[in-house]
Amino acid sequence: MEYLVTMTTHVPDGTSAEAVADVRDREAAHTRELAVQGHVLRLWRPPLQPGEWRTLGLFAAADHGQLEKVLASMPLRVWRTDEVTPLRPHPSDPGGSRDLTQADPEFLATFTVTVPPGTSGQAAADADAREAQRAHELAGQGHLKRLWVLPGQGRTLGLWRARDLAQMQAIVTSLPLDPWMATEITPLTPHPSDPAGRQIAGP
């Protein structure tokens, strides 16, 4: 099972720079081990405020109990709080295919679909079918990388690539369900310990 984990670190006041550097070095080394074991799949940095220390991670574990053991094993956990969101496979998920040479920025987009009252079942089914077809097209173009079902009614999370935020917004408006969706887009920047980034860079 896959999980999105928001990891927020607060270093205690008075902690020396040497102690912080030591924990970060051990965190990076252990993250590499967890990536080899298949638990850490991706790491990103979301937009940050000055002084904020936050990471988004895509993790894999058999269940929530195993995930907690993985998170607890990470050296930064002593200063960190973790917010875990379970992810379920989406029928239109491209399946994790990645073009590691692609340089376009990545984005996470959360979609919440609310079908208008009075919409017939057939109209909703037709819209879903057109949405699935459009998702397939965008995956073929390299824009849609992953798609998951989030907890809650009508909620979906997508990992996307686009040239910039304007193109990402244009992609969203091209989706057949866009008129029924509330969308939240999070720009992502590379994390130094991202397993995909290491595959691009090489050893």
N, C-alpha and C positions, 0 to 999 in steps of 0.2 A: 504494500500500500504506500501511496505517496502523500507527503505532507508539505504544506508551506509553513515555514517557521519564521516569524519576525523576532529577531534577536536584538535586544536593546541593552547596551552595557553602560553602567555607571561606575566609574572608578572612584573609590573612596577618597575623600579629601586627605591630603598628606601622603598619599602613595608616591613613592619615588619614581622617577623616570626609569631607573634601572629595573625596578620591580615590574612596571608596566611592560617594558620591552621584553623581559623574561617570560611573562605570561603570554604575550602576543607571539613570541617565537615558539613556545610550546603548543599554543593553539594552532598555529600554521602547520607544525609538524604532525600533530594529531589529526588535523583535518585531512591531510594527505593520506593518512592511514585509513580514515573512515571512507574516503573516496575510493580507495583500492578495494575496501570491503563492500562497496556498493551502497553505503548509507548516505553519503553526501553526493548529490547529483549535480547541483548547481548552487552558486552563491553570487549575490548581486548587492550593490549599494543603491538604495533608493535616494531621492533628494533629501539632503540633510540640512538642518539648521546649524549655525555656528556652535561648535562644541558638542554636537550630537554624535553619538556613536551607535549606529544601527545597521544591521545586515538582514537581508532576506535570503532564506535558504530553501532549496528544494531537497527534501530528504526522503529516503525510502526505508521502511521498516515493516516487519511482519504485522505489528499492531502498535497501539499507543504505548503499551508497556515497554516494548523493545525500543521505541523511539525515545522514551524518557531516559532509558539507560544510556543510549547514544548521546543525548544532549547533556546528561549529567557527567559523562566522561570527558567533556571538553573543558580545558583549563579555564577558559573565560567564564564558565558558568558561575564561578564564585562571585562575580560582579554583574551577572547578566540575568535579565528576565526574558522568558521565551513565551511567545504567543503562538499556539499551534492551531493550524486550520487543516482538517482532514480533507483530502481530495479524492474524488471518485472518477473513474474513467468516463469520458464523454464519448458518445457514439461517433462524433466527428473528429476525435483526436487523431492527428496525423501519425501518432505512434512513436514519437521521440526521434524521428529522422532529423539530423542536424547537418547543416552545411557549415563546417567549422572554418571555412575560408571566408565566409560572408562577414563583411565588416560593418554592416548597418547596425545601428543601435537597437537594443531590445527594449520591449515595453511589456508590462503586465497590464491587462485590461480586465476589469470586473464588470460583468453585465448582469443586470437584474431586469427580467422580462415581466411585464404586467400586461396580460391580454385585456384589451378594452372590454367593458361589459357589453353584452349583446353580440359579441363575435361568435359566429357559428363554429361548431367543431370542425367542419370541413375547411372553413377559412383559416383556422388556426393550424390545421394539419398541412394545408398548402403552404402557409408561411414557413412552417418548420422545414418542409421539404426544400423550399427555395433557399433557406438559410444553410441547410446541410450542403447543398450544391455549391453555394458561394464559398463556404468554408473549405470545401475540396479544391476549388479554384485557387483560393488564396494560399492554401498549403502548397499547391503545385508551383506557385510563383515564389515560394520561399518566405512569404510574410507570416503565415500562421505556423508556429512551431509545435505548440502543445495546446490542448484544450481539456479542461477538467470541469466536473460538476462540483459546486460548492454547497455546503450545508444551507438549508433554507429553500424556499419555494422560488423556482425560476432563476437561480443564480448560477453563473458560469464564470470561470477564470480562464483567460487565454494568455499564452506567451507568444509575443509577436516580434517581428523585425520590420523596421521601416526606416526610410532615409532620415526622417526627422519627425517631430511631433505633428507638424501639419499633414504629412503624408499618413501618419497613424490615424489622425482624426478623419481624413478622407476615406481611409479603409473602413473605419467604423460606420460612417454614413452610407457606405456602399452595401452594408449588410441589410438584407430584407427585413429583419426584425428591428432595425434601428428605431423606427417610429414608436415601438413599444418598449424600448430599452432605456434604462438609466445606466450610464457608463462612467466608470472611473478609470482613468489611465495613469499609470505610474511609470515614468521614465526610469530606466535602469542604467547604471554604469558598472563596468567590470570590477569585480572583487579580486584582489591579488591571489586569493586561495581558490578561485573558481576552478573546478576540475576541467571544465571545457576550455578555459583559457590556457591551462597547462598543456592540453592536447594540441592546441594551436601552436603554442610556443615551442613545444618539444621539451626534452629533458634538460 
